[in-house]
């Protein structure tokens, strides 16, 4: 527990930030129920994710615009792809793919079917350039794509491209498409760039400017660019007042689009992007086809949104809930009837069914298994890392896995085979953290189907986590519900997701405050999102580190 020190509220902001930073380094925090002030972390420069790119195109131009193409993958960093996006670059092949995407989207926007809807003006002639109409188009569209107001020079630049191309092709709309293509290839669109400004004329501390605030807020709650109303709030300075900020947060959170934002966060936190590479041996698991895999991912997202947004229920109950949704494809794997053939229906697992909690759904037990068999180790590792935020070290490079995976082994059950780990010192420590958790789920095979026996032997699902003993997967879920690491994990992940980077050390008092508030709010996830969205910490920016004269001179020589 972090010790609390009272810090006067009437000291200057700059001095207060310095004091709080010093306290954080000592493991101390300011007391009180209000949010502790934070100097924040560095402003970020991060690449749009594939989902964000697609969402923006849909929001700006409509769902009829097709985004067909591949994207360079992101590397998961500190548990999140959204943090890895701040370290991402665009490869030469990626530049080519973005160019192809830009060309495809732009030509769809200006074709005869879409231009009347998406171009807000009519040119004097469809067969010649029209700078006036082009500037109207680029100012409107560019504001939404770049997430800020464009300068006159930027509008002029894209208008010139449209002018030259339109004159050469004798087609105003083709020229407009070339100008738009340039926008869609620009780093101003492909990267989220956070600009800063002074907190005040008399204060040297920094904060995000209005447009960067709007962008961070919109991607947190909607996973897309700010809409017109949010951009106007940024332009007028309304986001720099607490009342103005809270009005926009209330508006965004009352929108149905909040569900898309929650889905995006948990897709990242639970690593559901791994479904794109999921493979199952169809000879061993004939019921687990492509439809079941797609529905398994959708099932957990529907369950999460229904529980956290629809019912505004306790986050901890996700580990014990029996309520979910079912389709015919999933019913074949779960071996239960689906009441709406070809569609989704609510479903409640029976009291005597060992399934309880999202960690027992196919999206977890099937995803964290091998193509042809279950894996207590992979499942235990996933619980520790994804749901409890406890990093498990990678295995040593010289481990001989054959002794654990020998198909001719006399050991009949996974529990028997995994006892070999206890005899290898390099493995024992980590596997004690993972295997007991995963063994609780061993009544679910590699596809997530129920079984009582393995190779003719009864499966033992008992175990212990953090001193709490359990006899089966349901007991594991109850232990996870009681584990403070589960709620601490989602708070840390949500804040890191919001700022798009690793949490800075000086932000630890803010995280502690959010964890306490989360508990006080009954562990309601929507309230956690609201607190993050309206916090001072989300928009605070730390000053860049002071560079020594020696380091600067050395850099100038290199």
C-alpha positions as CSV (number, residue, x, y, z in Angstrom):
1,X,0.0,0.0,0.0
2,X,1.4,3.4,-1.0
3,X,1.9,5.8,1.9
4,X,-0.2,9.0,1.7
5,X,1.2,12.6,2.2
6,X,-0.9,15.7,2.3
7,X,0.1,18.3,-0.3
8,X,-1.4,21.8,-0.1
9,X,-3.9,22.5,-2.9
10,X,-3.1,26.2,-3.2
11,X,0.6,25.8,-4.4
12,X,1.3,26.7,-8.0
13,X,0.7,24.0,-10.5
14,X,4.3,23.7,-11.6
15,X,5.5,23.4,-8.0
16,X,2.8,20.9,-7.2
17,X,3.8,18.7,-10.1
18,X,7.4,18.8,-9.0
19,X,6.4,17.8,-5.5
20,X,4.2,14.9,-6.7
21,X,6.9,13.6,-9.0
22,X,9.3,13.6,-6.0
23,X,6.8,11.8,-3.9
24,X,6.3,9.2,-6.6
25,X,10.0,8.5,-6.7
26,X,9.9,7.8,-3.0
27,X,6.9,5.5,-3.3
28,X,4.6,8.1,-1.7
29,X,1.4,9.8,-2.9
30,X,-0.8,12.8,-2.1
31,X,-3.8,12.0,0.0
32,X,-7.4,12.9,-0.5
33,X,-10.3,11.7,-2.6
34,X,-9.6,14.0,-5.5
35,X,-7.3,12.9,-8.4
36,X,-3.7,13.5,-7.7
37,X,-2.0,15.9,-10.1
38,X,0.3,14.3,-12.6
39,X,3.0,15.6,-14.8
40,X,2.0,12.9,-17.3
41,X,4.3,11.2,-19.7
42,X,5.7,12.1,-23.1
43,X,3.3,13.0,-26.0
44,X,3.1,10.1,-28.4
45,X,3.5,9.5,-32.1
46,X,1.9,6.2,-33.0
47,X,0.6,4.5,-36.1
48,X,-3.1,3.8,-36.7
49,X,-4.1,0.2,-36.1
50,X,-5.9,-1.6,-38.9
51,X,-9.2,-1.3,-37.1
52,X,-8.7,2.4,-36.5
53,X,-7.9,2.9,-40.2
54,X,-11.0,1.1,-41.2
55,X,-13.2,2.8,-38.7
56,X,-12.1,6.3,-39.8
57,X,-12.7,5.5,-43.5
58,X,-16.2,4.3,-42.6
59,X,-16.9,7.3,-40.3
60,X,-15.7,9.9,-42.9
61,X,-16.9,8.4,-46.1
62,X,-19.5,5.7,-45.3
63,X,-19.7,1.9,-44.8
64,X,-20.1,1.4,-48.6
65,X,-16.4,2.3,-49.1
66,X,-14.4,-1.0,-49.2
67,X,-11.0,-1.1,-47.5
68,X,-9.4,-4.1,-49.2
69,X,-5.8,-4.8,-48.3
70,X,-3.2,-6.0,-45.8
71,X,-1.5,-3.9,-43.1
72,X,1.9,-4.3,-41.5
73,X,1.5,-6.1,-38.2
74,X,2.1,-4.3,-34.8
75,X,4.3,-5.8,-32.1
76,X,2.5,-6.2,-28.7
77,X,4.3,-4.1,-26.1
78,X,3.5,-4.2,-22.4
79,X,0.5,-6.4,-23.2
80,X,-1.1,-4.1,-25.8
81,X,-0.8,-3.6,-29.5
82,X,-1.9,0.0,-29.0
83,X,1.3,0.6,-27.0
84,X,3.3,-1.2,-29.7
85,X,1.9,1.2,-32.2
86,X,4.0,4.0,-30.7
87,X,7.1,2.0,-31.7
88,X,5.9,1.0,-35.2
89,X,7.4,2.1,-38.5
90,X,6.1,1.7,-42.0
91,X,8.2,-0.7,-44.1
92,X,8.8,-0.1,-47.8
93,X,6.3,-2.8,-48.7
94,X,3.9,-1.2,-46.2
95,X,4.2,2.2,-48.0
96,X,3.2,0.4,-51.2
97,X,0.2,-1.1,-49.5
98,X,-0.9,2.2,-48.0
99,X,-0.5,3.8,-51.5
100,X,-2.7,1.1,-53.0
101,X,-5.3,1.5,-50.2
102,X,-5.3,5.3,-50.7
103,X,-5.8,5.0,-54.4
104,X,-8.6,2.4,-54.0
105,X,-10.5,4.5,-51.3
106,X,-10.0,7.8,-53.1
107,X,-11.4,6.5,-56.4
108,X,-14.4,5.0,-54.6
109,X,-15.1,8.4,-53.0
110,X,-15.2,10.3,-56.2
111,X,-16.8,7.8,-58.5
112,X,-20.2,8.5,-60.0
113,X,-22.1,6.5,-57.3
114,X,-20.5,8.3,-54.4
115,X,-19.5,11.9,-55.4
116,X,-23.0,13.4,-55.0
117,X,-23.1,12.2,-51.4
118,X,-19.4,12.8,-50.4
119,X,-18.4,15.9,-52.3
120,X,-20.1,18.9,-50.6
121,X,-20.0,21.2,-53.7
122,X,-20.4,21.0,-57.5
123,X,-17.7,22.2,-59.8
124,X,-18.3,24.7,-62.5
125,X,-17.5,22.0,-65.0
126,X,-16.9,18.3,-64.4
127,X,-14.3,18.3,-67.1
128,X,-11.9,20.9,-65.7
129,X,-10.3,21.9,-62.4
130,X,-12.2,24.0,-59.9
131,X,-10.0,25.3,-57.1
132,X,-12.9,26.8,-55.1
133,X,-14.8,23.5,-54.9
134,X,-11.6,21.5,-54.3
135,X,-10.6,23.7,-51.4
136,X,-14.1,23.2,-49.8
137,X,-13.7,19.5,-50.1
138,X,-10.1,19.2,-48.8
139,X,-10.9,21.6,-45.9
140,X,-13.9,19.5,-44.8
141,X,-12.4,16.0,-45.4
142,X,-8.9,16.9,-44.2
143,X,-10.2,18.2,-40.9
144,X,-11.7,14.8,-40.2
145,X,-8.7,12.7,-41.6
146,X,-6.0,14.8,-39.9
147,X,-8.0,15.3,-36.7
148,X,-7.4,19.1,-36.8
149,X,-7.9,22.2,-38.9
150,X,-5.7,22.3,-42.0
151,X,-3.6,25.3,-42.7
152,X,-4.1,27.3,-45.9
153,X,-0.8,26.0,-47.2
154,X,-1.9,22.4,-46.7
155,X,-5.3,23.0,-48.5
156,X,-3.4,24.7,-51.3
157,X,-1.0,21.8,-51.6
158,X,-3.7,19.2,-52.2
159,X,-5.7,21.6,-54.4
160,X,-2.6,22.0,-56.7
161,X,-2.4,18.2,-57.0
162,X,-6.1,18.0,-57.9
163,X,-5.7,20.9,-60.4
164,X,-2.8,19.3,-62.2
165,X,-4.3,15.8,-62.3
166,X,-7.8,17.2,-63.2
167,X,-6.4,19.2,-66.1
168,X,-4.3,16.3,-67.5
169,X,-7.2,13.9,-67.3
170,X,-9.9,16.5,-68.2
171,X,-11.9,15.3,-65.2
172,X,-12.5,17.4,-62.0
173,X,-13.4,14.3,-59.9
174,X,-10.3,12.3,-61.0
175,X,-8.2,15.2,-60.0
176,X,-10.0,15.4,-56.7
177,X,-9.3,11.7,-56.2
178,X,-5.5,12.3,-56.7
179,X,-5.5,15.0,-54.1
180,X,-7.4,12.8,-51.6
181,X,-5.0,10.0,-52.3
182,X,-2.2,12.2,-51.1
183,X,-4.0,12.9,-47.9
184,X,-4.6,9.2,-47.2
185,X,-0.9,8.5,-47.7
186,X,0.2,11.4,-45.4
187,X,1.8,10.8,-42.0
188,X,-0.7,13.3,-40.7
189,X,-3.4,10.7,-41.4
190,X,-1.5,7.4,-40.8
191,X,0.0,8.5,-37.5
192,X,-1.6,9.9,-34.4
193,X,0.6,13.0,-33.7
194,X,0.0,14.7,-30.3
195,X,0.9,18.4,-30.3
196,X,1.3,20.2,-27.0
197,X,0.9,23.7,-25.6
198,X,1.7,25.5,-22.3
199,X,-0.7,25.0,-19.5
200,X,-0.8,28.8,-19.1
201,X,1.2,31.9,-20.0
202,X,2.7,31.9,-16.5
203,X,3.3,28.2,-16.3
204,X,6.1,26.3,-18.1
205,X,4.3,22.9,-17.8
206,X,2.7,21.4,-20.9
207,X,-0.5,19.7,-21.8
208,X,-2.0,18.3,-25.0
209,X,-3.5,20.9,-27.2
210,X,-7.3,20.8,-27.9
211,X,-7.1,18.7,-31.0
212,X,-4.7,16.1,-29.4
213,X,-7.1,16.0,-26.4
214,X,-10.0,15.3,-28.8
215,X,-8.1,12.6,-30.6
216,X,-7.0,10.8,-27.4
217,X,-10.5,11.0,-26.1
218,X,-12.2,9.7,-29.2
219,X,-9.8,6.8,-29.8
220,X,-10.3,5.8,-26.2
221,X,-14.1,5.8,-26.2
222,X,-14.9,5.2,-29.9
223,X,-11.7,3.8,-31.4
224,X,-12.0,6.3,-34.2
225,X,-11.2,9.9,-35.2
226,X,-13.1,12.8,-33.4
227,X,-16.4,13.7,-35.0
228,X,-17.4,17.3,-36.0
229,X,-18.8,18.2,-32.5
230,X,-15.7,17.1,-30.7
231,X,-13.4,18.9,-33.1
232,X,-15.5,22.1,-32.6
233,X,-15.1,21.7,-28.8
234,X,-11.3,21.5,-29.4
235,X,-11.4,24.6,-31.7
236,X,-13.3,26.7,-29.3
237,X,-11.2,25.7,-26.3
238,X,-14.2,24.0,-24.6
239,X,-12.1,20.9,-23.9
240,X,-9.7,23.0,-21.8
241,X,-12.5,23.5,-19.2
242,X,-13.6,20.7,-17.0
243,X,-17.3,21.3,-17.7
244,X,-16.6,21.3,-21.5
245,X,-14.6,18.1,-21.2
246,X,-17.2,16.4,-19.1
247,X,-20.0,17.4,-21.6
248,X,-18.1,15.8,-24.4
249,X,-17.3,12.7,-22.4
250,X,-21.0,12.3,-21.5
251,X,-22.0,12.7,-25.1
252,X,-19.5,10.1,-26.4
253,X,-20.4,7.7,-23.6
254,X,-24.1,8.0,-24.2
255,X,-23.6,7.0,-27.9
256,X,-24.0,3.4,-29.1
257,X,-20.5,3.8,-30.5
258,X,-19.2,3.3,-26.9
259,X,-19.7,-0.4,-27.5
260,X,-17.3,-0.3,-30.4
261,X,-14.7,1.4,-28.1
262,X,-15.1,-1.2,-25.4
263,X,-14.8,-4.0,-28.0
264,X,-11.6,-2.5,-29.3
265,X,-10.1,-2.3,-25.9
266,X,-10.8,-5.9,-24.9
267,X,-9.8,-7.2,-28.3
268,X,-6.4,-5.7,-27.5
269,X,-6.2,-6.6,-23.9
270,X,-7.3,-10.2,-24.5
271,X,-5.1,-10.6,-27.6
272,X,-8.1,-11.6,-29.7
273,X,-6.1,-10.6,-32.8
274,X,-4.5,-14.0,-32.4
275,X,-7.6,-15.5,-33.9
276,X,-6.3,-14.5,-37.3
277,X,-3.6,-17.2,-37.0
278,X,-5.6,-19.8,-35.0
279,X,-5.3,-23.3,-36.4
280,X,-7.1,-26.5,-35.3
281,X,-6.6,-30.0,-36.6
282,X,-10.0,-30.7,-38.3
283,X,-9.4,-34.4,-38.2
284,X,-9.3,-34.3,-34.4
285,X,-11.8,-31.5,-33.9
286,X,-14.2,-31.6,-36.9
287,X,-16.8,-29.3,-35.2
288,X,-14.3,-26.5,-34.9
289,X,-14.3,-24.9,-38.3
290,X,-13.9,-21.3,-39.5
291,X,-17.4,-20.3,-38.6
292,X,-16.9,-21.6,-35.0
293,X,-13.6,-19.7,-34.7
294,X,-15.2,-16.4,-36.0
295,X,-18.2,-16.9,-33.6
296,X,-15.9,-17.7,-30.7
297,X,-14.2,-14.3,-30.9
298,X,-17.6,-12.5,-31.4
299,X,-19.1,-14.5,-28.4
300,X,-16.7,-13.2,-25.8
301,X,-17.0,-9.6,-27.2
302,X,-20.8,-9.7,-27.0
303,X,-20.5,-11.2,-23.5
304,X,-18.2,-8.4,-22.4
305,X,-20.2,-5.6,-23.9
306,X,-23.5,-7.0,-22.5
307,X,-22.0,-7.4,-19.0
308,X,-20.0,-4.2,-18.8
309,X,-22.1,-1.7,-20.9
310,X,-25.5,-3.2,-21.3
311,X,-25.9,-4.3,-17.6
312,X,-23.2,-2.1,-16.1
313,X,-22.3,-5.0,-13.9
314,X,-19.3,-5.7,-11.6
315,X,-16.2,-6.4,-13.7
316,X,-15.1,-9.2,-11.3
317,X,-18.3,-11.2,-12.2
318,X,-16.9,-11.8,-15.7
319,X,-14.8,-14.6,-14.1
320,X,-17.9,-16.4,-12.8
321,X,-20.8,-15.5,-15.1
322,X,-22.7,-18.2,-16.8
323,X,-24.4,-15.8,-19.2
324,X,-23.3,-15.6,-22.8
325,X,-24.5,-15.8,-26.4
326,X,-24.8,-18.8,-28.7
327,X,-24.9,-19.6,-32.4
328,X,-25.4,-22.8,-34.3
329,X,-21.7,-23.1,-35.1
330,X,-20.8,-22.6,-31.5
331,X,-23.5,-25.0,-30.3
332,X,-21.8,-27.8,-32.2
333,X,-18.6,-27.3,-30.3
334,X,-20.2,-26.6,-26.9
335,X,-22.7,-29.5,-27.6
336,X,-25.7,-27.4,-26.7
337,X,-28.7,-26.4,-28.7
338,X,-28.9,-22.9,-30.4
339,X,-32.4,-21.4,-30.3
340,X,-31.9,-19.1,-33.3
341,X,-30.4,-21.1,-36.2
342,X,-28.1,-18.9,-38.2
343,X,-28.2,-16.1,-35.6
344,X,-27.3,-15.1,-32.1
345,X,-29.3,-15.9,-29.0
346,X,-28.8,-15.4,-25.2
347,X,-27.6,-18.5,-23.5
348,X,-27.0,-19.5,-19.8
349,X,-24.8,-22.4,-19.0
350,X,-26.4,-24.9,-16.6
351,X,-25.5,-25.0,-12.9
352,X,-23.8,-28.3,-13.3
353,X,-21.8,-27.2,-16.4
354,X,-18.1,-26.6,-15.6
355,X,-18.2,-23.4,-17.7
356,X,-18.3,-20.2,-15.7
357,X,-16.5,-17.0,-16.6
358,X,-15.0,-15.7,-19.8
359,X,-11.8,-17.8,-19.2
360,X,-13.9,-20.9,-19.9
361,X,-15.3,-19.7,-23.2
362,X,-13.9,-21.1,-26.5
363,X,-12.2,-17.7,-27.2
364,X,-9.9,-18.5,-24.3
365,X,-9.5,-22.3,-24.0
366,X,-9.4,-23.0,-27.7
367,X,-7.2,-20.0,-28.5
368,X,-4.6,-20.9,-25.9
369,X,-4.1,-24.5,-27.0
370,X,-2.2,-26.3,-29.6
371,X,-3.7,-27.3,-33.0
372,X,-4.3,-30.8,-31.9
373,X,-4.3,-30.8,-28.1
374,X,-5.0,-28.7,-25.0
375,X,-2.2,-26.9,-23.2
376,X,-2.4,-26.2,-19.4
377,X,0.8,-24.2,-19.7
378,X,-0.4,-21.9,-22.5
379,X,-3.7,-21.4,-20.7
380,X,-2.1,-20.7,-17.3
381,X,0.3,-18.3,-19.0
382,X,-2.6,-16.5,-20.6
383,X,-4.5,-16.1,-17.3
384,X,-1.4,-14.7,-15.7
385,X,-0.4,-12.3,-18.5
386,X,-3.7,-11.3,-20.0
387,X,-6.1,-11.2,-17.1
388,X,-3.7,-10.6,-14.1
389,X,-0.9,-8.6,-15.8
390,X,1.8,-10.9,-14.4
391,X,4.6,-11.3,-16.8
392,X,5.9,-14.9,-17.2
393,X,9.6,-15.1,-18.5
394,X,10.3,-16.8,-21.8
395,X,11.6,-20.4,-21.5
396,X,15.4,-20.9,-21.6
397,X,16.7,-21.5,-25.1
398,X,18.2,-24.8,-24.2
399,X,15.1,-26.6,-22.9
400,X,14.5,-30.0,-24.4
401,X,10.7,-30.0,-24.9
402,X,10.7,-33.6,-26.2
403,X,10.6,-35.0,-22.7
404,X,7.3,-33.2,-22.0
405,X,5.7,-33.9,-25.4
406,X,6.7,-37.5,-26.1
407,X,3.6,-39.2,-27.6
408,X,5.0,-42.6,-26.3
409,X,5.2,-41.3,-22.7
410,X,3.5,-43.7,-20.2
411,X,1.9,-40.6,-18.6
412,X,-1.7,-40.6,-19.5
413,X,-2.8,-37.1,-18.4
414,X,-1.4,-33.6,-18.9
415,X,-1.0,-33.4,-15.1
416,X,1.3,-36.5,-15.1
417,X,3.3,-35.2,-18.0
418,X,3.8,-31.8,-16.5
419,X,5.3,-33.2,-13.4
420,X,8.5,-33.4,-15.5
421,X,8.7,-29.7,-15.2
422,X,9.4,-29.9,-11.4
423,X,12.5,-32.0,-12.1
424,X,14.1,-29.3,-14.3
425,X,15.3,-26.3,-12.2
426,X,15.2,-23.9,-15.1
427,X,11.5,-24.7,-15.7
428,X,10.1,-25.3,-12.3
429,X,9.7,-21.7,-11.0
430,X,7.6,-20.4,-14.0
431,X,5.6,-23.6,-14.4
432,X,4.5,-23.5,-10.8
433,X,2.9,-20.2,-11.7
434,X,1.2,-21.5,-14.9
435,X,0.5,-25.2,-14.8
436,X,-1.9,-25.3,-11.8
437,X,-4.1,-22.7,-13.4
438,X,-4.2,-24.4,-16.8
439,X,-4.8,-27.8,-15.2
440,X,-8.1,-26.5,-13.8
441,X,-9.3,-26.1,-17.4
442,X,-8.2,-29.6,-18.6
443,X,-11.8,-30.8,-18.9
444,X,-11.9,-28.6,-22.0
445,X,-9.9,-30.2,-24.9
446,X,-7.9,-28.4,-27.5
447,X,-11.1,-27.1,-29.2
448,X,-12.8,-26.3,-25.9
449,X,-15.1,-29.3,-25.9
450,X,-16.0,-31.0,-22.6
451,X,-14.4,-34.2,-21.6
452,X,-14.1,-36.1,-18.3
453,X,-11.2,-38.4,-19.2
454,X,-7.9,-38.3,-21.0
455,X,-6.5,-41.5,-22.4
456,X,-8.9,-43.4,-20.1
457,X,-7.8,-41.6,-17.0
458,X,-10.0,-39.3,-14.9
459,X,-8.8,-35.7,-15.2
460,X,-7.9,-34.0,-11.9
461,X,-8.7,-30.2,-12.1
462,X,-7.8,-29.2,-8.6
463,X,-5.2,-26.6,-7.9
464,X,-4.3,-23.4,-6.1
465,X,-3.7,-19.8,-7.0
466,X,-2.2,-17.2,-4.6
467,X,-3.1,-19.4,-1.6
468,X,-6.7,-20.1,-2.7
469,X,-7.4,-23.7,-3.4
470,X,-10.0,-24.9,-5.9
471,X,-11.3,-28.2,-7.3
472,X,-12.3,-27.2,-10.8
473,X,-12.6,-24.4,-13.4
474,X,-15.5,-22.8,-11.6
475,X,-13.4,-22.6,-8.4
476,X,-10.6,-21.1,-10.4
477,X,-13.0,-18.4,-11.6
478,X,-14.1,-17.6,-8.1
479,X,-10.4,-17.3,-7.0
480,X,-9.7,-15.0,-9.9
481,X,-12.8,-12.9,-9.0
482,X,-11.3,-12.5,-5.5
483,X,-7.8,-11.7,-6.7
484,X,-7.0,-7.9,-6.6
485,X,-4.6,-8.4,-9.4
486,X,-7.5,-8.9,-11.8
487,X,-9.0,-5.5,-11.1
488,X,-5.6,-3.8,-10.9
489,X,-4.8,-5.3,-14.3
490,X,-7.8,-3.9,-16.1
491,X,-7.1,-0.4,-14.6
492,X,-3.5,-0.5,-15.7
493,X,-4.3,-1.8,-19.2
494,X,-7.1,0.7,-19.7
495,X,-4.9,3.7,-18.7
496,X,-2.0,2.5,-20.8
497,X,-4.4,2.0,-23.7
498,X,-5.8,5.5,-23.3
499,X,-2.4,7.2,-23.3
500,X,-1.0,4.9,-26.0
501,X,2.3,4.2,-24.1
502,X,3.8,2.5,-21.1
503,X,2.7,4.1,-17.8
504,X,5.3,6.6,-16.5
505,X,6.6,6.2,-13.0
506,X,5.2,9.5,-11.9
507,X,1.7,8.3,-12.9
508,X,1.7,5.6,-10.3
509,X,-0.3,7.8,-7.8
510,X,-2.9,8.3,-10.5
511,X,-3.2,4.6,-11.1
512,X,-3.6,4.0,-7.4
513,X,-6.3,6.6,-7.3
514,X,-8.1,4.9,-10.2
515,X,-7.8,1.5,-8.6
516,X,-9.4,2.8,-5.4
517,X,-12.1,4.7,-7.4
518,X,-12.8,1.5,-9.4
519,X,-13.5,-0.3,-6.2
520,X,-15.6,2.5,-4.8
521,X,-17.7,2.5,-8.0
522,X,-18.5,-1.2,-7.6
523,X,-16.0,-2.2,-10.2
524,X,-18.1,-0.8,-13.0
525,X,-16.0,-0.6,-16.1
526,X,-17.9,2.3,-17.7
527,X,-17.2,4.5,-14.6
528,X,-13.5,3.6,-14.9
529,X,-13.5,4.7,-18.5
530,X,-15.3,7.9,-17.5
531,X,-12.8,8.7,-14.8
532,X,-9.9,8.2,-17.1
533,X,-11.5,10.3,-19.9
534,X,-12.2,13.2,-17.5
535,X,-8.9,13.0,-15.6
536,X,-6.2,15.7,-15.7
537,X,-3.6,13.0,-16.0
538,X,-4.9,11.7,-19.4
539,X,-4.0,15.1,-21.0
540,X,-0.9,16.0,-19.0
541,X,2.5,16.0,-20.8
542,X,5.9,15.7,-19.2
543,X,8.7,17.9,-20.4
544,X,11.3,16.2,-22.5
545,X,14.4,15.1,-20.5
546,X,17.1,17.8,-20.1
547,X,20.0,16.9,-22.3
548,X,23.5,17.7,-21.2
549,X,25.8,19.9,-23.2
550,X,28.2,17.0,-23.6
551,X,25.5,14.8,-25.1
552,X,24.4,17.5,-27.4
553,X,27.9,18.1,-28.7
554,X,28.5,14.4,-29.2
555,X,25.3,14.1,-31.3
556,X,26.3,17.1,-33.4
557,X,29.7,15.5,-34.2
558,X,28.1,12.1,-35.2
